[in-house]
């Protein structure tokens, strides 16, 4: 999917949000008809049945399958790290990207375990975005282009995409985005991230407060994104929006990925209907963001790593839900007596 020239770079993004396709209601109806005939008591698989129906709604067909799942990890660096908001130096972002490429990270192991594809996207790591306490992160044209770049992750017949990120300092960025979108105080959105001490936590709060103060009350979601966001957040928002138009179900990872999703939710509360939130991060404000968006995470393992790890674990469950529905016999096929009326 590419964006066409328009008067302003964000015009195309707004048009895509306005013209989002809805769920495939015919596929849902057919799914429910088959689901009622499978060899199990009605509703006995609980949320697994809901997940399979979600797949049918956003990808179909009646027998939903996941054959080309992908974990897309977007990596970016942030100028705000000069304010001492992270326990690690920004050089770790590139080092971890190299670790991903070598197969040595946590996300590599989960992808192997669940037979998931993995792609890493380097978003100009050598050119960190400006310090958001002092300047806007992105120009409008660059922000829109980064969203369009994120959409390219969907190329190649992907039928399920998990979004994740890597970027030292990006829990500070995510907190600023969510604070800008949903209000409250900086302290409501700031957590330990990679493990800062109390002094580091106070520096994070100060940085987020300063960044949001620079917004001067601006609440337009795309403006919040470009002014206090980052390249990985813009790219993930682009993936989510592109996936909606290409009818690809999305699994959102943790706190930072949720900030990307929140930008679209703030534009239209229906924008995330094709998304499943993979897990509840241990980052304290993640639960707050999900509650505002009325989203229920699938897993709660106390994780806060990022890298798409929570989304990838959830993908294993989604694959199982699809297999349960598509592979299970009906009462008639199995010669099993149905429920007496």
N, C-alpha and C positions, 0 to 999 in steps of 0.2 A: 504494500500500500504506500503510495506517495502522496504528498500534499501538493496541490496546485497553487500557482501564484495567486495572490489576492492583495487587497489594499493593505492589510496588516497581517503580519505572520500568524497571530493568534486567531485570525478569522477562520482559517481552515479547521483548527482544533475545535472552535466553538460550533462550527457547522457539523463536524463529526459527532459531537455530543448531542446536538439537537436531532440528528437523524439516526440515532442508534437503533438497530433492529431489536425486536423483542424476542422472547422465547418462542420455540416451535411448539405451538399448542397441539398441533396434530400429533407430533411425536410424543408429547406428554400423554395424550389420551390413549395412544396405542401402547405406550409403555405400561400404563396402569391396567389396561386390559390384559396384557400378557402377565404382568406381575400378579394379578389375581388368580392366575392359573398355575403358578409355580408350586412345586412340592414343599410347601411350608405353610404354617398358619399365617393368616393375613397380618402384616405388620411385625412379624416375629424377628425380623432382622433390623428393626429400629432405624437408626440413622443411616445404616448402610443402604437401605432402600431409598431414603431421601437423596443420598449422594448419587445413586444410579439414575434416579429420576432427573436430578440436576444435569447429569451428563446428557441424557436424552433431550432435555429442553434446549441445551445450548450447543449440542453437537450432533445428537442422533446417531444412528437411527433408533428403531424400537429396541434393538439389542445393542446397547451402548458398549463400545470397545475402546480401549486405549492401546494403540499400537505404536505411536510415535511421540512419546512424552519427552519433554525437554525441560531441563533446569537452566535458566538463563541468569547468569550472575553479572551484574554491572558494577564496574570498579571506577571510583573517582577520588580525587583529592580535594581538600578544602583549606582555604587560607585561614579560616578561623582557628586552626590548630595552633597558630602562633600565640593564641590567648591561653594556652595551657589547659585546654578542655579535655584532653585525652591522656590516658596512661601510657600510650605508645607514640613514637614519632611517626610522621606521615610517610616516611620511607617504608614502613611496614606494609602499606597498601600494595606497592609494587612487589615486595618480597612475597606477600601472600598470593598475588596473582601468579608469580613464578611457581609457587608451591602447588597451586591449582593445576598449572600446566604439567607439572611433574607427577601429579597424581597423589600428592602427599597430604592433602587437606581432608577435613571431616566430610565435606560435601562429596569428594571423590568416592569415599567409602560407601556413603549412603546410595549414591547413584549406581555403584557396582551392585550393591545388595538388592536394589529394586529394579535393575535394568532400565535406568533412565539415561537419556542423553544429557550431555553437559557442555555448555558453551560459556566462555568468559569474554566479556566485552570491556576492553580497555578504553575508557573515556578520557583521553588526554591526561594521563596521570602526571606527566611532567609539567602540566600547566594547571595548577590548582585554581579553583574559582577564588575570587577575592574574598577577603575577610568580611563576612556579612554584617559585622558590627559597624563597619565603616563604608561599605559600598555594596551595590547590587551584585548578586552572584552571576547573573546572566543578562545579556541583552535579549529583547523579545525574539529577534530572529534566531539567535543561537539557542534559546530555550525551545522554540518550536522545532528547529532542526534536530535537536537532541531527542525530542519526543518522536519525531519521524524516524530517526535512527533506531530508536527502541523498537518501533514497529517491524523493522527488518528482522528481528529475532524470530519472527513467525514464519519465515521463509522455509520451504522444504517439506510442506505437508505435515506440520506439527498438529497433533490433535489434543494435546494437553500441555500447558506451559506453566512452569513454576518460576516465580520471579524472586530473585535474591540480590544481595549487594555485598560489596566490600569497599570500605572507605574509612580510614582513620578520621575521627571527628564527626562522622555522619549521624550519630545519635543527637549531637548538638543541632545539626542541620534539621533533622526530623522534628525535634522539639520546637524549633523556631517555626517550621511550617505548620505544625499542628496548633501551636499557640496563635499564630496568625490567622488560621482558618476558624478555630473554635473558641478563641478567647481564653479568659482566665489569666492566671499569673504564670510567669516563667517557671516558678517552682512546681506548678501543677504538671508540667510536661518534662521536666529534667530528671534523669536518673543516672545511675553510675556508669552506664555504657560498658566499656571494656574493663572497668574496675578502678575508677579514679577515687582518690581519698577525699576526705571531707573538704579540704581546701580546693581540690580540683572540682568537686561538685559545686562549690560556691562560684568558682570561675565560670563553670558552664551556665549556671543560673544568670550570672551577670551578662554573659555573652548573648544568651537567648533574649533577655530583657532588652538589651541594647539593640539587637537586630530587629525585634518586633516594634520597638519604639520608632525605629527608622521608617517603618511602614506608615506611620502617621494615620492609622485607622483604615488603611487600605484593606479591603476584604475580598476583592476580586480574586478567585482562587488561582488563576493563571498568573496574575501579578504577584501574589504571595509566593508562588512557586519560583518564579524567575528572580525575585528580589532576595529571598532568604533561603532558597532551596539549593540544589546541587545537580550535577549532570546525571548521577545515577537515579535520583528521584524523578527527574524529568523523563529519563529513558524508560523507567518502569511505568510511569503514568502513560507513556506512549504505547507500551506493550499492552497494557490493559485495554486501552481504547481501541487499538488495532485489532486485538483479539475479539472484541465485541463485534466488530464489523465482519470479521472472518469466521465468526461462530466457532471460536476456540475457547474452551473453558480454561479458567485461570486459577491457580492456587497462589495466594499471597503469603509471603513469609512473615517475618516479625515486625518490629517497631518501625524500622526505616521503610520497608516495603509498604507498610500500612499508611505511612505518611504520603507516599506516592498515590495510593488508592484514595486517600482522603481528599486529594485535590479534585479528583473526578466526582466523588460523592458530593462535595460542596457545590459543584456545578449542576448536578442532577442526582437526586437520591436513588434513581434507578440504575445509575451507571455501573454499579458493582453487582448487579443481579447474576452475572455470569461468573462471579468470583466466589471461591471458597477460601476462607482464612485458615491457613494450615495449622497454626498453633498460637497459644498465648505466651508471649515472651515474658521473661522474668523482669524486663524493663518495666518499672511500675506504671508508667503512663500508657502502656499498650492497652491495658484493660479499659482505661478511660476512653481512649480513642474508639475502641471497638464498641463500647457501650453507646457512645454518641451516634455511631453509624448503625447501631442495632444489628451487629454481626456477631455470630457465635463461632468461636474458634473450634477446630476439630480436636486438637491435642493440647494438653497442658503438662509438659515435661520439665518445666523450670529452666528452659533453655534460653540463652541470650547471645548465641554465637553469630547469627547472621549467616552469610554465605548461601542462603536458600535452604539451610538444613531442615528447618521445621516444615517448610513447604514440600521438600523432597520426601520426608517421612510420611507426610499426609498423602503424597502421591501414591505410595504403596497401598494405602487404604483405599484410595479412589480406584486404583487398578483392580483391587480385590472386589470392590463393589460392582464394577463393570462385569467382571468375570462371573460373579454370583448370578447376576441377572441373565447374562447372555448364555452361560453354560448350563444352568440348572434346567432340569427337565420339567415339563408340565405334568400335572396329575395324569392326563390322558397318555402322554408319552411313556411315563414310568409305570402305568398300570396301577396307580395308587388311588385309592378311593378318596374322593373329596369330602369336604365338610357336609354333614347331613343337614338338611333344611328342616 
